Amino acid sequence: MAAPEADFHLASASPRRRELLLQLGYRFALITAGVEEIQGEAEAGEEYVLRVAREKAAAGVAARAPGDVRPVL
């Protein structure tokens, strides 16, 4: 899904997240972040979730077209 009227970019492969956002009426463009979601052995759950979210957001920002300032979630 990559609609020009999208309000933001979604850097998530979760079908459920997409479904929920669409049900709530949000318009978004999907960005494939390519981030591996593997928790490190010594990585606490909260650290893991925050790290993956940051990495996906950074990959999404890097993948945006030049001049595109819509946020990446």
C-alpha positions in Angstrom: 0.0 0.0 0.0 1.6 3.3 -1.0 -1.1 5.9 -1.4 0.0 9.5 -2.2 -2.4 10.8 0.3 -0.7 8.9 3.1 -0.3 10.7 6.4 2.7 8.8 7.5 5.0 5.8 6.6 4.6 2.5 8.4 7.8 0.5 8.9 6.1 -2.6 10.1 5.4 -6.0 8.4 2.6 -6.8 10.9 -0.6 -7.5 9.0 -2.6 -7.0 12.3 -1.0 -3.5 12.8 -1.9 -2.5 9.3 -5.5 -3.8 9.8 -6.0 -1.9 13.0 -4.6 1.3 11.6 -6.9 1.0 8.5 -9.9 0.3 10.8 -9.1 3.5 12.7 -9.1 5.4 9.4 -5.4 6.1 9.1 -3.8 6.5 5.7 -0.2 5.3 5.4 2.5 4.1 3.0 4.3 0.9 3.8 8.1 1.0 4.0 10.1 -2.3 4.2 12.5 -1.7 7.0 14.5 -4.9 6.6 15.3 -5.1 10.3 15.9 -8.5 11.8 13.8 -9.0 14.9 16.1 -11.2 16.9 16.5 -10.6 20.7 20.1 -10.8 22.0 20.8 -13.3 24.7 21.6 -10.6 27.3 19.1 -8.1 26.0 16.1 -7.4 28.3 12.7 -7.4 26.7 12.2 -3.7 27.0 15.7 -3.0 25.5 14.9 -5.3 22.6 11.6 -3.7 21.8 13.1 -0.2 21.9 16.1 -1.2 19.8 14.0 -2.8 17.1 11.6 0.2 17.0 14.5 2.6 16.7 16.2 0.5 13.9 12.9 0.3 12.0 12.3 4.0 12.3 15.8 4.8 11.2 15.5 2.4 8.2 12.2 3.9 7.3 13.5 7.5 7.4 16.5 6.4 5.2 14.1 4.8 2.7 11.9 7.9 2.2 12.0 9.7 -1.0 14.1 12.9 -1.0 12.0 15.8 0.3 9.4 13.4 2.0 9.1 14.6 5.6 6.1 12.5 6.6 6.9 10.7 9.9 7.8 7.0 10.1 6.1 4.8 12.6 
